Amino acid sequence: MRLNRLDLNLLVALDVLLDEKNITRAAQRLNLSQPAASGVLARLRDYFGDPLLMQVGRAMRLTPKAEELKAPVRDVLLTIRSTIAVPPGFDAATSRRHFRIIASDYPISVLLAEAARRMGDEAPGVTLEIVMPWDEVQDAIVRGEVDMLIMPRQYLAPGHPSEALYTESYSCVVWAGNTQVGDSLTLEQYMSLSHVTTMFGSRRQPSLEEWFLKSSALARRIEVTTSNFNTLPLFVLGTHRVATMHTRLAQLFARTLPLRIVPLPLDFPTMVWCMQWPRHLSADPAHQWFRGVLMAAATAADAGASVPDRLWGELASDKA
């Protein structure tokens, strides 16, 4: 198909070239030879009357015209994919849709596990793939590589729709046999304890509590650093260490492990956890259904610990 002398098939190549900024890598993604990819770039340069990619030192850089084209071209391709490549109707009971989500182990435990249970009941053919966050998670939304991002509001990608799921607070978690900690902690006690914390990604991003404490000029003694939230309680058990955890996650672990939850001795900021999706999926019926499932799971979690309590109750009755 051509539009004003432009072969619309070239838009796919243009999108890859603008993304890679490298003819060799673009050729590999497009399954073309390097000379063929160079020929495609030449046709695009001729059509737009602009070099699009220019050699600067050892790297290629986008021209101002190419920068202007990058977002509109991506949006056009994603819209075509969502409106033409995906069937217009959606029946949850018979669908074979696959959803790809970026989420850390914390929302997996307190939200997505329940959402997956609901999906299994309503849509047994729908599948879910969860990918752990990396350093540049926002790019995955912009490029349309994932269906959903579950993150705190401050980490969302600009320019794409989102919706708040719930608000989360923080609590201290200690081993049930920890005699150094009672039912409460003073700030002095909290700072004197050995702490377990998390850091993420190749850039070693600190956890929220570490960022907050440093911004408040408070330096604690960190004895163990781990790479995910679900392992925090394991480094508290049988020790006098303390972990500062999401309250929902702390409550979940305290039901099965000898742990005590103690209020924080200072006011930590709460976090609004949101779901975000590429804007081209907003009107997709399947995606609308999926967002409804996530919101229902979040609402159940906000009703107290009703979902985990129900599950543990079912397990107990099965054993009886």
Secondary structure by P-SEA (a helix, b strand, c coil): cccccccccaaaaaaaaaaaccaaaaaaaacccaaaaaaaaaaaaaaacccccccccccccccaaaaaaaaaaaaaaaaaaacccccccccccccbbbbbbbbccccccccaaaaaaaaaaccccbbbbbbcccccaaaaaaaccccccccccccccccbbbbbccccbbbbbbccccccccccccaaaaaabbbbbccccccccccaaaaaaaaacbbbbbccccccccccccccccccccccccaaaaaaaaaccbbbbbccccccbbbbbbccccccccccaaaaaaaaaaaaaaaaaaccaaaaaaaaaaaaaaac
